[in-house]
């Protein structure tokens, strides 16, 4: 067995009544060997800790994260997430905008082990000076967005667009369980929204939408331990100033009926779908 045990019968029991025999454990010599090996702490016997990696498309720079796998996955239809993906696709190595799709997002703990490759390629991007609460760290070499931080992640998570960078992690793909901000999908401009195979679709058309589909729960629970550094600590180390992003796209926020101008995403408190057609 796993522990190398073997058993012998207690001969004091009556041979005529084998049911009364009681097993007496005898430790196999192999268990002593396994104890000795584990106690030596031989580095050659220790498995390397699995870490997720996020790298730019051209491979010049990347990050090693503390997590082996994402904490959560979702799809987002908000204006800002889709605009950021479009910016990366058209400015970067892809060279052209793909078909309009909800942004596919992975959330990892805000725990970064180190930068791999040329750290001077990293810079901060915002979509606009005012109204956008998301700070996106991208690679200048190919405009891959490596991660995003936002006040509503409560410094517990970082967000990764899985389609505009390379993401490697342990195990099977993590599938999105929730699709949010579907109220921002304009069928006339964006086409028919693709079908969703997850569990929850959240239109986000009331102030309580973060409590649905596990949104708030997956963002607010704190880190149990920290092995590396936070995203903000990394930016400080790299001397990247969040108050002066290298790129401000200057993309104007869409003026949507009944929608407060708050970034087209997480702060939205729209109480109706701006593209909903009136029922005759």
ABEGO torsion letter per residue (X at the ends): XAAGBBBBBBAABBAABAAABBBBBBBBAAAAAAAAAAAAGBAAABBBBBBBBBBBAAGABBBBBABABBABBBBBABAAAAAAAAAAAAABAAGBBBBBBBBBBBBBBBBBABBBEBAAABBBBBABABGBABBBBBBAAAGBBABBBBAAAGGABBBBBAAABBBBBBEBBBBBABBBGAAABBAAAAEBBBBBABABBBAGABAAAAABGGAAAAAABBBABBABBBAAAAAAAAGBBAABBABBAGBBBBBBBGBBBAGGBAABABABBAABBBBX
